[in-house]
Amino acid sequence: MKRILIAVITFSLFSCTIGRIANTSLPYELVKDDETKVYKGTITRDLIENDTTFRWFNENMNYGQADSAAVEAFKNKAGMFKMVVFGGTWCHDTQNLLPVFYRLIDKSAYPNANITLIGVDRAKTAPNDLHKTYNIINVPTFIVLQDGKEVGRVVEYGKQGAIDKELGEIVAGMK
């Protein structure tokens, strides 16, 4: 309970200070990197999808289908949960799996407003120590929250190698 309260307070503080991250009016910062753009902070699908640097997103959206049972679970329980997703725009696993996640979102018509997408740098840190609050060790990490409390997560490729299926199982098991 104490951990949940700390997470809620930290997230509230984070949303109040969003305009001050990196002294900009944006909820994220662009971190210098010799290899690619690295976004750190609250980012959006549109930011990634519309930036030609991240061609991987649109290209990888074309591969595969969303798990049908997961789509149904997300449709049936959409109002019961929110998602927090940590990823790295520099990370190959994120580049492969974020499109898988968004195929599930698109097929289930799950509201984008219920998704918080947080970019991390190569050290896997996020503003306001959100990486510590959510105990992020590897990315991507997909966290399912019900009433502000974590009910499950899938880290990187998960246990089965099918993140959409595993997320669907977590959501289907919610009461």
DRENDOVO-307425 format. One record per residue (C-alpha): residue number from 1; x, y, z. Coordinates in nm, 3 decimals, always signed. Layout:
<atoms>
<atom><k>NUM</k><px>X</px><py>Y</py><pz>Z</pz></atom>
...
</atoms>
This chain:
<atoms>
<atom><k>1</k><px>+0.000</px><py>+0.000</py><pz>+0.000</pz></atom>
<atom><k>2</k><px>+0.285</px><py>+0.237</py><pz>+0.086</pz></atom>
<atom><k>3</k><px>+0.445</px><py>+0.170</py><pz>-0.253</pz></atom>
<atom><k>4</k><px>+0.117</px><py>+0.247</py><pz>-0.432</pz></atom>
<atom><k>5</k><px>+0.076</px><py>+0.571</py><pz>-0.239</pz></atom>
<atom><k>6</k><px>+0.431</px><py>+0.674</py><pz>-0.329</pz></atom>
<atom><k>7</k><px>+0.361</px><py>+0.592</py><pz>-0.695</pz></atom>
<atom><k>8</k><px>+0.042</px><py>+0.799</py><pz>-0.696</pz></atom>
<atom><k>9</k><px>+0.212</px><py>+1.096</py><pz>-0.528</pz></atom>
<atom><k>10</k><px>+0.512</px><py>+1.075</py><pz>-0.763</pz></atom>
<atom><k>11</k><px>+0.288</px><py>+1.050</py><pz>-1.068</pz></atom>
<atom><k>12</k><px>+0.083</px><py>+1.348</py><pz>-0.944</pz></atom>
<atom><k>13</k><px>+0.398</px><py>+1.552</py><pz>-0.890</pz></atom>
<atom><k>14</k><px>+0.523</px><py>+1.444</py><pz>-1.231</pz></atom>
<atom><k>15</k><px>+0.208</px><py>+1.565</py><pz>-1.403</pz></atom>
<atom><k>16</k><px>+0.229</px><py>+1.899</py><pz>-1.218</pz></atom>
<atom><k>17</k><px>+0.589</px><py>+1.960</py><pz>-1.326</pz></atom>
<atom><k>18</k><px>+0.556</px><py>+1.835</py><pz>-1.681</pz></atom>
<atom><k>19</k><px>+0.633</px><py>+2.176</py><pz>-1.836</pz></atom>
<atom><k>20</k><px>+0.958</px><py>+2.212</py><pz>-1.644</pz></atom>
<atom><k>21</k><px>+1.136</px><py>+1.899</py><pz>-1.763</pz></atom>
<atom><k>22</k><px>+1.456</px><py>+2.008</py><pz>-1.937</pz></atom>
<atom><k>23</k><px>+1.339</px><py>+2.371</py><pz>-1.908</pz></atom>
<atom><k>24</k><px>+1.097</px><py>+2.330</py><pz>-2.197</pz></atom>
<atom><k>25</k><px>+0.724</px><py>+2.340</py><pz>-2.239</pz></atom>
<atom><k>26</k><px>+0.733</px><py>+1.976</py><pz>-2.351</pz></atom>
<atom><k>27</k><px>+0.676</px><py>+1.670</py><pz>-2.130</pz></atom>
<atom><k>28</k><px>+0.994</px><py>+1.510</py><pz>-2.264</pz></atom>
<atom><k>29</k><px>+1.349</px><py>+1.596</py><pz>-2.354</pz></atom>
<atom><k>30</k><px>+1.565</px><py>+1.499</py><pz>-2.648</pz></atom>
<atom><k>31</k><px>+1.883</px><py>+1.340</py><pz>-2.511</pz></atom>
<atom><k>32</k><px>+2.203</px><py>+1.371</py><pz>-2.713</pz></atom>
<atom><k>33</k><px>+2.304</px><py>+1.041</py><pz>-2.862</pz></atom>
<atom><k>34</k><px>+2.544</px><py>+0.965</py><pz>-3.146</pz></atom>
<atom><k>35</k><px>+2.331</px><py>+0.684</py><pz>-3.289</pz></atom>
<atom><k>36</k><px>+1.965</px><py>+0.796</py><pz>-3.285</pz></atom>
<atom><k>37</k><px>+1.714</px><py>+1.031</py><pz>-3.127</pz></atom>
<atom><k>38</k><px>+1.650</px><py>+0.939</py><pz>-2.767</pz></atom>
<atom><k>39</k><px>+1.336</px><py>+1.077</py><pz>-2.608</pz></atom>
<atom><k>40</k><px>+1.317</px><py>+1.082</py><pz>-2.229</pz></atom>
<atom><k>41</k><px>+0.987</px><py>+1.157</py><pz>-2.055</pz></atom>
<atom><k>42</k><px>+0.621</px><py>+1.137</py><pz>-2.148</pz></atom>
<atom><k>43</k><px>+0.598</px><py>+1.087</py><pz>-2.522</pz></atom>
<atom><k>44</k><px>+0.316</px><py>+0.998</py><pz>-2.758</pz></atom>
<atom><k>45</k><px>+0.254</px><py>+0.752</py><pz>-3.032</pz></atom>
<atom><k>46</k><px>+0.211</px><py>+1.045</py><pz>-3.273</pz></atom>
<atom><k>47</k><px>+0.559</px><py>+1.174</py><pz>-3.188</pz></atom>
<atom><k>48</k><px>+0.713</px><py>+0.841</py><pz>-3.284</pz></atom>
<atom><k>49</k><px>+0.478</px><py>+0.762</py><pz>-3.571</pz></atom>
<atom><k>50</k><px>+0.528</px><py>+1.097</py><pz>-3.746</pz></atom>
<atom><k>51</k><px>+0.906</px><py>+1.127</py><pz>-3.703</pz></atom>
<atom><k>52</k><px>+1.091</px><py>+0.988</py><pz>-4.005</pz></atom>
<atom><k>53</k><px>+1.381</px><py>+0.896</py><pz>-3.775</pz></atom>
<atom><k>54</k><px>+1.156</px><py>+0.623</py><pz>-3.635</pz></atom>
<atom><k>55</k><px>+1.061</px><py>+0.449</py><pz>-3.961</pz></atom>
<atom><k>56</k><px>+1.072</px><py>+0.126</py><pz>-3.764</pz></atom>
<atom><k>57</k><px>+0.736</px><py>+0.207</py><pz>-3.606</pz></atom>
<atom><k>58</k><px>+0.532</px><py>+0.224</py><pz>-3.927</pz></atom>
<atom><k>59</k><px>+0.730</px><py>-0.056</py><pz>-4.091</pz></atom>
<atom><k>60</k><px>+0.680</px><py>-0.292</py><pz>-3.795</pz></atom>
<atom><k>61</k><px>+0.309</px><py>-0.205</py><pz>-3.770</pz></atom>
<atom><k>62</k><px>+0.266</px><py>-0.395</py><pz>-4.098</pz></atom>
<atom><k>63</k><px>+0.380</px><py>-0.731</py><pz>-3.956</pz></atom>
<atom><k>64</k><px>+0.160</px><py>-0.975</py><pz>-3.771</pz></atom>
<atom><k>65</k><px>-0.189</px><py>-0.971</py><pz>-3.627</pz></atom>
<atom><k>66</k><px>-0.312</px><py>-0.890</py><pz>-3.279</pz></atom>
<atom><k>67</k><px>-0.413</px><py>-1.190</py><pz>-3.067</pz></atom>
<atom><k>68</k><px>-0.793</px><py>-1.219</py><pz>-3.099</pz></atom>
<atom><k>69</k><px>-0.851</px><py>-1.317</py><pz>-2.734</pz></atom>
<atom><k>70</k><px>-0.641</px><py>-1.018</py><pz>-2.624</pz></atom>
<atom><k>71</k><px>-0.842</px><py>-0.788</py><pz>-2.851</pz></atom>
<atom><k>72</k><px>-1.166</px><py>-0.912</py><pz>-2.691</pz></atom>
<atom><k>73</k><px>-1.029</px><py>-0.872</py><pz>-2.338</pz></atom>
<atom><k>74</k><px>-0.917</px><py>-0.515</py><pz>-2.411</pz></atom>
<atom><k>75</k><px>-1.256</px><py>-0.434</py><pz>-2.567</pz></atom>
<atom><k>76</k><px>-1.460</px><py>-0.588</py><pz>-2.285</pz></atom>
<atom><k>77</k><px>-1.263</px><py>-0.436</py><pz>-1.998</pz></atom>
<atom><k>78</k><px>-1.139</px><py>-0.109</py><pz>-2.150</pz></atom>
<atom><k>79</k><px>-1.295</px><py>+0.102</py><pz>-1.875</pz></atom>
<atom><k>80</k><px>-1.139</px><py>-0.102</py><pz>-1.596</pz></atom>
<atom><k>81</k><px>-0.768</px><py>-0.037</py><pz>-1.648</pz></atom>
<atom><k>82</k><px>-0.495</px><py>+0.195</py><pz>-1.769</pz></atom>
<atom><k>83</k><px>-0.159</px><py>+0.118</py><pz>-1.926</pz></atom>
<atom><k>84</k><px>+0.185</px><py>+0.258</py><pz>-1.846</pz></atom>
<atom><k>85</k><px>+0.447</px><py>+0.170</py><pz>-2.106</pz></atom>
<atom><k>86</k><px>+0.820</px><py>+0.232</py><pz>-2.070</pz></atom>
<atom><k>87</k><px>+1.031</px><py>+0.212</py><pz>-2.383</pz></atom>
<atom><k>88</k><px>+1.346</px><py>+0.340</py><pz>-2.542</pz></atom>
<atom><k>89</k><px>+1.341</px><py>+0.492</py><pz>-2.889</pz></atom>
<atom><k>90</k><px>+1.699</px><py>+0.362</py><pz>-2.915</pz></atom>
<atom><k>91</k><px>+1.608</px><py>+0.006</py><pz>-2.806</pz></atom>
<atom><k>92</k><px>+1.563</px><py>-0.271</py><pz>-3.065</pz></atom>
<atom><k>93</k><px>+1.320</px><py>-0.461</py><pz>-2.840</pz></atom>
<atom><k>94</k><px>+1.105</px><py>-0.148</py><pz>-2.809</pz></atom>
<atom><k>95</k><px>+1.125</px><py>-0.099</py><pz>-3.185</pz></atom>
<atom><k>96</k><px>+0.994</px><py>-0.454</py><pz>-3.236</pz></atom>
<atom><k>97</k><px>+0.736</px><py>-0.467</py><pz>-2.957</pz></atom>
<atom><k>98</k><px>+0.583</px><py>-0.119</py><pz>-2.938</pz></atom>
<atom><k>99</k><px>+0.415</px><py>-0.173</py><pz>-3.277</pz></atom>
<atom><k>100</k><px>+0.283</px><py>-0.510</py><pz>-3.153</pz></atom>
<atom><k>101</k><px>+0.130</px><py>-0.329</py><pz>-2.855</pz></atom>
<atom><k>102</k><px>-0.026</px><py>-0.060</py><pz>-3.074</pz></atom>
<atom><k>103</k><px>-0.171</px><py>-0.320</py><pz>-3.315</pz></atom>
<atom><k>104</k><px>-0.357</px><py>-0.457</py><pz>-3.012</pz></atom>
<atom><k>105</k><px>-0.465</px><py>-0.105</py><pz>-2.915</pz></atom>
<atom><k>106</k><px>-0.588</px><py>-0.027</py><pz>-3.267</pz></atom>
<atom><k>107</k><px>-0.778</px><py>-0.356</py><pz>-3.310</pz></atom>
<atom><k>108</k><px>-0.946</px><py>-0.328</py><pz>-2.969</pz></atom>
<atom><k>109</k><px>-1.018</px><py>+0.047</py><pz>-2.998</pz></atom>
<atom><k>110</k><px>-0.865</px><py>+0.088</py><pz>-2.653</pz></atom>
<atom><k>111</k><px>-0.850</px><py>+0.463</py><pz>-2.575</pz></atom>
<atom><k>112</k><px>-0.509</px><py>+0.624</py><pz>-2.626</pz></atom>
<atom><k>113</k><px>-0.600</px><py>+0.858</py><pz>-2.340</pz></atom>
<atom><k>114</k><px>-0.562</px><py>+0.558</py><pz>-2.106</pz></atom>
<atom><k>115</k><px>-0.201</px><py>+0.495</py><pz>-2.212</pz></atom>
<atom><k>116</k><px>+0.100</px><py>+0.673</py><pz>-2.063</pz></atom>
<atom><k>117</k><px>+0.405</px><py>+0.616</py><pz>-2.281</pz></atom>
<atom><k>118</k><px>+0.733</px><py>+0.702</py><pz>-2.110</pz></atom>
<atom><k>119</k><px>+1.062</px><py>+0.720</py><pz>-2.296</pz></atom>
<atom><k>120</k><px>+1.382</px><py>+0.629</py><pz>-2.115</pz></atom>
<atom><k>121</k><px>+1.744</px><py>+0.700</py><pz>-2.198</pz></atom>
<atom><k>122</k><px>+2.008</px><py>+0.431</py><pz>-2.248</pz></atom>
<atom><k>123</k><px>+2.058</px><py>+0.408</py><pz>-1.870</pz></atom>
<atom><k>124</k><px>+1.682</px><py>+0.330</py><pz>-1.853</pz></atom>
<atom><k>125</k><px>+1.605</px><py>+0.638</py><pz>-1.645</pz></atom>
<atom><k>126</k><px>+1.299</px><py>+0.860</py><pz>-1.668</pz></atom>
<atom><k>127</k><px>+1.222</px><py>+1.205</py><pz>-1.528</pz></atom>
<atom><k>128</k><px>+1.119</px><py>+1.230</py><pz>-1.163</pz></atom>
<atom><k>129</k><px>+1.256</px><py>+0.879</py><pz>-1.099</pz></atom>
<atom><k>130</k><px>+0.950</px><py>+0.715</py><pz>-1.256</pz></atom>
<atom><k>131</k><px>+1.179</px><py>+0.426</py><pz>-1.353</pz></atom>
<atom><k>132</k><px>+1.236</px><py>+0.368</py><pz>-0.981</pz></atom>
<atom><k>133</k><px>+0.870</px><py>+0.411</py><pz>-0.889</pz></atom>
<atom><k>134</k><px>+0.773</px><py>+0.142</py><pz>-1.140</pz></atom>
<atom><k>135</k><px>+1.087</px><py>-0.070</py><pz>-1.086</pz></atom>
<atom><k>136</k><px>+1.196</px><py>-0.058</py><pz>-1.450</pz></atom>
<atom><k>137</k><px>+1.495</px><py>-0.278</py><pz>-1.524</pz></atom>
<atom><k>138</k><px>+1.443</px><py>-0.363</py><pz>-1.892</pz></atom>
<atom><k>139</k><px>+1.248</px><py>-0.205</py><pz>-2.174</pz></atom>
<atom><k>140</k><px>+0.997</px><py>-0.220</py><pz>-2.307</pz></atom>
<atom><k>141</k><px>+0.786</px><py>-0.279</py><pz>-2.000</pz></atom>
<atom><k>142</k><px>+0.406</px><py>-0.285</py><pz>-2.032</pz></atom>
<atom><k>143</k><px>+0.224</px><py>-0.230</py><pz>-1.702</pz></atom>
<atom><k>144</k><px>-0.150</px><py>-0.283</py><pz>-1.646</pz></atom>
<atom><k>145</k><px>-0.302</px><py>-0.069</py><pz>-1.368</pz></atom>
<atom><k>146</k><px>-0.644</px><py>-0.113</py><pz>-1.213</pz></atom>
<atom><k>147</k><px>-0.757</px><py>+0.160</py><pz>-0.976</pz></atom>
<atom><k>148</k><px>-0.399</px><py>+0.293</py><pz>-0.977</pz></atom>
<atom><k>149</k><px>-0.256</px><py>-0.041</py><pz>-0.864</pz></atom>
<atom><k>150</k><px>-0.041</px><py>-0.269</py><pz>-1.076</pz></atom>
<atom><k>151</k><px>-0.217</px><py>-0.593</py><pz>-1.162</pz></atom>
<atom><k>152</k><px>+0.042</px><py>-0.723</py><pz>-1.405</pz></atom>
<atom><k>153</k><px>+0.326</px><py>-0.646</py><pz>-1.641</pz></atom>
<atom><k>154</k><px>+0.503</px><py>-0.784</py><pz>-1.942</pz></atom>
<atom><k>155</k><px>+0.875</px><py>-0.712</py><pz>-1.969</pz></atom>
<atom><k>156</k><px>+1.048</px><py>-0.724</py><pz>-2.306</pz></atom>
<atom><k>157</k><px>+0.920</px><py>-1.030</py><pz>-2.495</pz></atom>
<atom><k>158</k><px>+0.746</px><py>-1.174</py><pz>-2.188</pz></atom>
<atom><k>159</k><px>+0.736</px><py>-1.536</py><pz>-2.085</pz></atom>
<atom><k>160</k><px>+0.566</px><py>-1.664</py><pz>-2.401</pz></atom>
<atom><k>161</k><px>+0.718</px><py>-1.433</py><pz>-2.660</pz></atom>
<atom><k>162</k><px>+0.372</px><py>-1.295</py><pz>-2.740</pz></atom>
<atom><k>163</k><px>+0.320</px><py>-0.972</py><pz>-2.548</pz></atom>
<atom><k>164</k><px>-0.028</px><py>-0.909</py><pz>-2.685</pz></atom>
<atom><k>165</k><px>-0.144</px><py>-1.252</py><pz>-2.570</pz></atom>
<atom><k>166</k><px>+0.013</px><py>-1.206</py><pz>-2.224</pz></atom>
<atom><k>167</k><px>-0.139</px><py>-0.859</py><pz>-2.183</pz></atom>
<atom><k>168</k><px>-0.474</px><py>-1.002</py><pz>-2.287</pz></atom>
<atom><k>169</k><px>-0.446</px><py>-1.273</py><pz>-2.023</pz></atom>
<atom><k>170</k><px>-0.370</px><py>-1.014</py><pz>-1.754</pz></atom>
<atom><k>171</k><px>-0.667</px><py>-0.801</py><pz>-1.858</pz></atom>
<atom><k>172</k><px>-0.902</px><py>-1.098</py><pz>-1.894</pz></atom>
<atom><k>173</k><px>-0.818</px><py>-1.205</py><pz>-1.539</pz></atom>
<atom><k>174</k><px>-0.921</px><py>-0.870</py><pz>-1.387</pz></atom>
<atom><k>175</k><px>-1.237</px><py>-0.857</py><pz>-1.176</pz></atom>
</atoms>
